Each structure stands twice: as C-alpha cells, then as structure tokens.
C-alpha cells in the first residue's frame, strides 16, 4: 500500500525531529517547514496528502498558511497540531479550512489514527476541542469570531500579549518588533474592536477566554 505523504510545519526543529522519528516508518514525510512563507512554498511544491500544521508560526499563523495553499492544493488535508487549546485558535483554524485540530499532548498511536482519518476526509479533534467548533458553527460564537477575524495574525498576537499585561517593550521583545510597531498594532486593535484602552481590551479578551 502506498504510504500517505506528509509535510510537517512547526517552528521547533526538535519537535519536527520527534514527530519524524515517531511517524517516519508509517508515512512518507516529503517536506518540513518552520515559518509561514516556507510552509506555503514546500506544500505547494510537494502537494502532500496531509499537512501537520502548527497554529502559531513566524510570519503569521495557520490561517495564513491555509489561505496561501488551499486554492493551489485543494486535495491536500490540513490537520492542526498545536500546544494551544484556545477556542479562538481552534475555531479560526477550522474556519480557515483545516480538517481537524489536535493538541501536542496526543500520543503517537492517536496521532497516526488522526492523520489517517484526516486523509480519509473525517473531521478530527481532541475531545475537549470539538465543543468549541460545534458551538461556533451552531452560531453561539459567531459574533466573537467575526470580531477576531477583523484582526490580522500579527494583531492577534499583539492583542493576546497586551491583554495578559505585557508592556509594549515586553511585546516588542517577545515578537521581535520595534516598540513603535507594537504601538501601531495596539492602536489598530483598539480601533477595529471599538475599544478605548488596554483595560477594556483585557476585559474583552478575558470574556472570550483568549488569555
């Protein structure tokens, strides 16, 4: 039987090496990528059956990869594999076109099964994450998703850190940005969400369980 062809997208080389060691005998791993631009290039060049896709990457997020790939590789399935179990990450990634979302707490045998099911066209989720998706697509979280979707990937990153109480300087260090760029992103976030200050932003994010 022909092995499924995989691409691994994660910015941590050690994690990719671990996944390759775990899965390499059962799947044909045809490419790896560590950031958004590289992921789009590798996926479009190799056209794998399944992509294991981290959610937060240098240069953007899973949604940016999905937007850059799905029109060009419509038969490829995307399975998010992330440490994040935040509802907005799960829902945004699925809305972007991923077939499933599992956390990095998954075991090797469970991951093999998830990959196979994803390739077969099933929707695959870690147990507690499925409820986020059901609620969102039932309409319960539509308003929240619409608000979050107004933000660019970088604005969402800045928003989370500011809402957690980071200073502009700490955000700049964390995301490798200038302080002025951080200030520009914060102003854009407040404007798009129609909020007045950081306190309101923290409350907004807390209400949506984003921090």
N, C-alpha and C positions, 0 to 999 in steps of 0.2 A: 504494500500500500504506500502511495506517495505521502511523504510527511508534509504537514502543514508548514507553510513558510511564514516566519515571524520577523518583525522588526521590534527592537527594544528601544524605547525612548525614556531616558531618565538622566538627570544631570549628575548622578553619582556613579562613577566608574566602578566602584566596589560593589554597588548594588547590581549593576548590569552584569558584572562578572559572576555574582552569586546566582542570578537568575539563569544565566547561560549554563553554569555548572549544573544547576538543578534540572533544566529542561532540555539541554543540548542533545541528549540521546533520543528524545521523543519527537523533537521538532527541528526543522531546518531554519536556523537563525541566520537570516540573509543580510541583516544590517543592524546598526546601532546608531543612536544619535543622542546628543547631550543638550541641545537647545532647539528652539523653535525653527530657525532657518535650516539647520542641519537636518532636523526631522522631516521637514517638508521635502527637502532635496532627496534624502535617502528613500523615503516612502514612495515618492513619485518615480524614482529610478528603479526600484525593485518590485513594486506592486505586490506586496505580501498578502497572504490570506488574512492575517490578523496582526494588529499593532498593539503591543502593550504600552500604554501611554501614561506617563506621569502627568499630574494636573498642573503643577507649578514648575515652570522651566525658565531658564534665562531667555530673555527676549519675549516673554509673554506667558501664555497658559495653554492648556489642552485645546481650548476653543480656537485659538489662533492656528494650531496645527490642523484641526478638523476643517476649518474654513479654507486652509491652503491646500488641502489634499482631497477632500471628498468629491469635488467636481471632476477631478482628474483620475481618481482611482475608486470608482463607485462600487466595485465588488469587494474592496478591502473592508474588513470589520475592525472596529476600534474598541478595545477593552481598557478602560481606565484602571490603573494600578497605582494607588497613591496612599501616602500616610494620612492624608486629610480625609476626615469624615464629616466635614462641614456641609450642611444642607445646600448652601448656595453653590458650592463646588460640584456636588453631585448633580443637582438639577441643571446647572449651566452646561456641564459636560454632556449630559444626556440630550439636552435641547440642541446642543451643537452637532449631534449625530453619533455619539458613542453608543454601542450596543449594550454596554454594561459598565459596572463600576465596582471594583473590589478593593479592599484595603490591603496594605502590606503585611497585615497580621495573618493573611491567608497562608495555609500550608502548601507544600509542594504538590501533593496529590489533588488538593482542591483547586489549585491554580491550573493544573493540567486539564482538569474537567471543565473549568471555566473557559479556558481557551477553546477547547473542542466544541463546547456548547455555543460559544460566540461565533465560531466558524460555521456552525450549523444554522445560525440565524436566530438563536434564542437570545432573550434579554437576561443578563446575568448580573446579580447584585449580591453583595454581602448582606446577610439577613436584616440588620437594622437600617440599612440604607434604602431598601426597597420602599419603605413607607414614605420617605421624602419624595420619591418620584411619583408614587401614587397620589399623594396629597397635591403635588404641583400640577399634575396633569388632570386632576379632578377639579382644578380651579382654586383650591384652597390657598396656594402660594403664588397665584398668577400676578397679583399686584406687586408682591415683593420681587419676583423675578423680573418684571418689567422695569422696576426701578434699578435693580442691579445691572440689567442689560444696557442701561444708558452709559455705564462706565466702561472705559477701556480696560484691558487686562492690567496695565500698569496702574491706572487709577484705583482699581480694586485692591491691588497690593498695598498701595499707599494708604487707602482708606482703612484697611484692617489694622495696620500698624498704628496709625494715628488714633483709631478708636481704642486700641489697647493701652494708650497712654504714652507712646513713644514721642520724644521730641523731634522736631524737624531734623536736627543734626543726627539723631539716632536712626531715623528713617533713611536719611541720605547715606549713612554708613552701611546700613543693612542692605540697601538696594543698589549701592554703588552709583549714587546720583549726586548732583550738586544740591545744596540747600535751596537755592533759587528754583531749581526744577521741582523739588518737593513742594515748595510753596505754591508753585503754579498748579501742580496736580491737586493739592488740597483745595485751592480756590475753585478749580473745575468741579471737584466732587461736591463741594457745598452748593455750588450753583445748580448742578444737574439734579441734586436731591432736594433742592429748595430748603436747605438748612442754613442756619445763621452762624454757627460756631462749632468748635470741637466738642463741646459738651453735648450739643444736640446730635452730633454725628455719633458719639459714643453711645448715646441712648438709642439711636436709630439702629446701629449695628447690634447692640445687645438684644433689642426686641426681636431681631431676626436671627439670633443665635449665630452671628458671624464672628464673634470673638469669645 
